[in-house]
């Protein structure tokens, strides 16, 4: 089974809330909520993936020094196995914009259990 490596980031604001993004229509798992990020390209480091994806998806600039490893997810789907390291970031430049997702919302960490996530 193919292993897909996806890097994700829990952006945390000054109030301790975490940003989640709703997957757009037309994509696999559309409508579910996720942490921003994306697939790691061949030859790309996961941290570089996050810097690229956060700019593409949200229009923000993140420096590698502001990314701290947090945890990971490992889950088998029907056609692939997902391995997703999750970083935490509390500092970025720019204003967060919704560029690729249906919606964005800031939630308290305890509320993450209340939303449908992959």
N, C-alpha and C positions, 0 to 999 in steps of 0.2 A: 504494500500500500504506500502511496506517495505521501511524504511528509511535507506539509506546507508551513513555512516559517513566517509568522506575522508579528511585527513589533507594534505594541500599543502603549499609550501614555495616559496616565491619570493626571490631568491638569487640575491643580487645586488652587482655588482663589484665596484671597486674604481672609474670607469668612469660613474657610475650611470646607467649602463645597467642592464637589467633583463634577467636571464637565462630562456629559454623555451626549452622544450624537445618534440620531435615528437613521438607520440604513435607508437609502433611497429606493423608490420603486424601480423595478427592473433589475435589481441586483439580488443575488442569493440572500436569503434571510431578510428580505425587505421588511421594513417596519419595526424590526427589533432595534434595541438600543445597544450601543457599543462605546468603547473608549476609542478616541481617534488614533489612527495609525494605518498601517498597510503592510502588504507583502514585501518581504526583503528580496531585493533583486539579486541575481547572481553576482558575486564579487562585492556586494555591498554589506557593510557592517550594520547591525540593527540600529545603532545610535544614529547613523547617517540616514537610514530609512525614516526614522522618526523626525529628524530635522527637515527632510524633504517633504514628508507627508503632512506635517503640521503646517508647513507653509502652503502646500497645495490645497489642503482641506479647510484650513481655518485662517489663512493669511497672516500667521504669526511667525516670528523668528525665535527659535530656541537654540541656545548654545549647548554644546555637549556637556559642559561642566555643570549645567543645571538639571541634567537627567540623572536620576538615581534609581538603580534596580530595586523593584519592589517585590514582585512575585512572578509566577508564570502559570499558564493554563496548558493542559494537554488533554485533547479530546478527539476521539475517533468519530468521524462522520462516515457516511456510506461509501464515499469515493476517495477520501483522503483522511489523513490524520493531521490535526492542527496542533502546532507547538507555538505558543504565544507568550514570549517574555513581556512583562508589564513594567514600565518605568513610572516614576512619579516626577512631576515637575511643578514647581511653585513660582517660577520666574520666567517670563517671556517678554518679548518686545512686540508692540503692535496691539491692535484691537481685534478680538476674535470675531470672525465673520462666518456666516454659513455659506460655504461655497459648493459643497458636494452632498450634504445631508439634507433630509427633509426638515429636521428640526434639531435644535440644541437645547439642553437644559442643564442647569446647575442643581445638584442634589447633595444633601447631607449623605455621608457614607452609609449610614444605616438604612437609607431609603433605596439603595441600589438593589436590595432584595425584592423590592416592590415592582420593579419594571422588568419586562421581558427582554432578556439578553441572550445572545447565542450561547 
